[in-house]
Amino acid sequence: LPGDLPVRSCARELRLPTHEWPHTGPLGQFDVGVVASFGRLLSEELILQFPYGVLNVHPSYLPRWRGPAPIVHAVLHGDKVTGVTIMEIKPKRFDVGPIIKQEEFPVPPHCTAKELEVILSKMGANMLIEVLKNLPESLRNRKEQPKEGVTFAPKITIAKSCIKWEEQTAVQIIQLHRAIGSMFPLQTLWKGSTVKLLDFVEVHNIPGFADQVLNDHGAVPGSLLYHKLSQTLIARCKEGWVGIKTVVLKKKLTAVDFYNGYMHSWFQQNSKTVHQECRFQTLKLNTAKKTLKERKI
């Protein structure tokens, strides 16, 4: 990655020696290993170098959300409760080792994945310290993961950011924004151009919106209206409507700017009337990996 790694820069400040994975220096030099958000399988040979094994700080209440993106999937699926698990690393498979310590945490309403990550990282750090303070006893009390309730949290790609107006409800789109918006702004199509949508709002939180009678006749998923009082774009979903305050089309635009520049001609007589041509459409990204020949290597 560009720039310095947080672990390395912290170690440098504390004058701790660092080693570049997978080379850990002389065998038997360390008692225990710790990984967090590591995303790589450790070999059995490497794990056996540590007399007390390797611990993993995993931000979910295992066995729910095994895999590299547990926080994102917890928010994406509207989980009410998540947690942190300190577990023992096993070779060949992710997040299947015995549980050493585990705590639940209620997900705050309207919480984003980024906000939840900050909370769970502090919680995980404190739990790890407790485990390390009495490591032999902590390891003696470990327990195998339940076989029921296993779910997987695969890595999120940019393709996930494409809104599917015909398939996703307003609730699902808001959850998607909270889950991945800090990584990938949600995307759609406007007249053949890619648009990024920022600052989503739930329509019941838009002042005065309840007083506006929506003419649903002819409204299809992606249909756009403009709510003048709150200066908000309103987009039709598979079910319900979602509010949007900011878009990026060549440059960042407020909802007012977008309406004046691209929508106004359709709504000169009545801003509450749905116009078939005034709509967002689903963007489909080609995420297939190119072959070496296609890359001209």
Secondary structure, 3 states (H helix, E strand, C coil): CCCCCHHHHHHHHCCCCCCCCCCCCCCCCCCCEEEECCCCCCCHHHHCCCCCCEEEEECCCCCCCECCCHHHHHHHCCCCEEEEEEEECCCCCCCCCCEEEEEEEECCCCCCHHHHHHHHHHHHHHHHHHHHHCHHHHHHCCECCCCCCCCECCCCCHHHHECCCCCCCHHHHHHHHHHHCCCCCEEEEECCEEEEEEEEEEHHHCCCHHHCCCCCCCCCCCEEEEECCCCEEEEECCCCEEEEEEEECCCEEEHHHHHHHHHHHHCCCCCCCCCCCCECECCCCCCCCCCCCCCCC
